[in-house]
Amino acid sequence: MPKDWFEWHALYQSETLLQQRLQIVQGYIATALDAQPAGTIQVVSACAGDGRDLLGTLTTHPRKADVRARLVELNPHLVEQGRSALAEAGLTEEIEFWQGDATLSDHYAGVVPADLVIVCGIFGNLADEAALQQLIGNLKFLTKPGAFVPWTRGNRGDIIYSDIARRNFEAANFDEVEFRLTATGDMGVGLHRYRGETSPLPKNEHWFVFSGTPDRAVEP
Ligand SMILES: C[S@@+](CC[C@H](N)C(=O)[O-])C[C@H]1O[C@@H](n2cnc3c(N)ncnc32)[C@H](O)[C@@H]1O
């Protein structure tokens, strides 16, 4: 069991589940970028880790130069790792790693509403369905009409948590673009598209509550 979120990221080297999940997420990000009209594409990622989902996609994506992104992540080592990857990719002007609390609305000021809002690796760290409903309902502060939202949710035991997420997206004005389970069968990965209107970003409010402590490793 990894001791913190930095160590958790090292599991990408060995865990088939995480590798398959990443591959699907990167495919969804590419789908979202492919769908964008000419011009700047605004992206935000909450609890971004080291940003490998977005950065890995951009390496080969033709819209790479159009992307402007803010990746909000609390763990300083992951932010550092992400910034190194940005420098290697030559994207330091276009993409910023923002070290801060992703649950706090202020950290998105000036970069939302966005065309693509990445919320991967979060849903399994929420207390209950009410917390999930709060997060999905508040995506209206971050999303443009038509914005894409890739997400992940592990399934365990008899409860299909990813279906609960899908139901909540439907109720919050999102259309399902794609949904897949990893080949391991226990990780749901979805891509939804917002059909509602943007709501103004509130000042200094927590738009969701991350229940896993930032330095504690819990299941993805
Ligand atoms: C399961 S990992 C997912 C990372 C990445 N999104 C991915 O899918 O690879 C959860 C991430 O949330 C970060 N995190 C936890 N609480 C946070 C908070 N309040 N604000 C920003 N990041 C947070 C952790 O440091 C960790 O990198």
PDBQT file of the ligand as one rigid body, heavy atoms in Angstrom, charges set to zero:
ROOT
HETATM    1  C1  LIG A 301      -6.216   9.086  -7.104  1.00  0.00    +0.000 C 
HETATM    2  S1  LIG A 301      -5.107  10.433  -7.338  1.00  0.00    +0.000 S 
HETATM    3  C2  LIG A 301      -5.553  10.911  -8.981  1.00  0.00    +0.000 C 
HETATM    4  C3  LIG A 301      -4.503  11.684  -9.693  1.00  0.00    +0.000 C 
HETATM    5  C4  LIG A 301      -4.775  11.901 -11.172  1.00  0.00    +0.000 C 
HETATM    6  N1  LIG A 301      -5.992  12.672 -11.384  1.00  0.00    +0.000 N 
HETATM    7  C5  LIG A 301      -4.854  10.573 -11.875  1.00  0.00    +0.000 C 
HETATM    8  O1  LIG A 301      -5.964  10.141 -12.227  1.00  0.00    +0.000 OA
HETATM    9  O2  LIG A 301      -3.804   9.965 -12.088  1.00  0.00    +0.000 OA
HETATM   10  C6  LIG A 301      -5.814  11.719  -6.342  1.00  0.00    +0.000 C 
HETATM   11  C7  LIG A 301      -5.016  12.998  -6.372  1.00  0.00    +0.000 C 
HETATM   12  O3  LIG A 301      -5.724  14.001  -5.660  1.00  0.00    +0.000 OA
HETATM   13  C8  LIG A 301      -4.774  14.833  -4.996  1.00  0.00    +0.000 C 
HETATM   14  N2  LIG A 301      -5.510  15.588  -3.973  1.00  0.00    +0.000 N 
HETATM   15  C9  LIG A 301      -6.074  15.126  -2.851  1.00  0.00    +0.000 A 
HETATM   16  N3  LIG A 301      -6.743  16.110  -2.211  1.00  0.00    +0.000 NA
HETATM   17  C10 LIG A 301      -6.559  17.225  -2.961  1.00  0.00    +0.000 A 
HETATM   18  C11 LIG A 301      -7.006  18.581  -2.835  1.00  0.00    +0.000 A 
HETATM   19  N4  LIG A 301      -7.785  18.969  -1.833  1.00  0.00    +0.000 N 
HETATM   20  N5  LIG A 301      -6.638  19.458  -3.791  1.00  0.00    +0.000 NA
HETATM   21  C12 LIG A 301      -5.852  19.078  -4.828  1.00  0.00    +0.000 A 
HETATM   22  N6  LIG A 301      -5.424  17.814  -5.011  1.00  0.00    +0.000 NA
HETATM   23  C13 LIG A 301      -5.767  16.905  -4.087  1.00  0.00    +0.000 A 
HETATM   24  C14 LIG A 301      -3.761  13.835  -4.487  1.00  0.00    +0.000 C 
HETATM   25  O4  LIG A 301      -2.547  14.453  -4.116  1.00  0.00    +0.000 OA
HETATM   26  C15 LIG A 301      -3.658  12.908  -5.691  1.00  0.00    +0.000 C 
HETATM   27  O5  LIG A 301      -2.669  13.361  -6.591  1.00  0.00    +0.000 OA
ENDROOT
TORSDOF 0
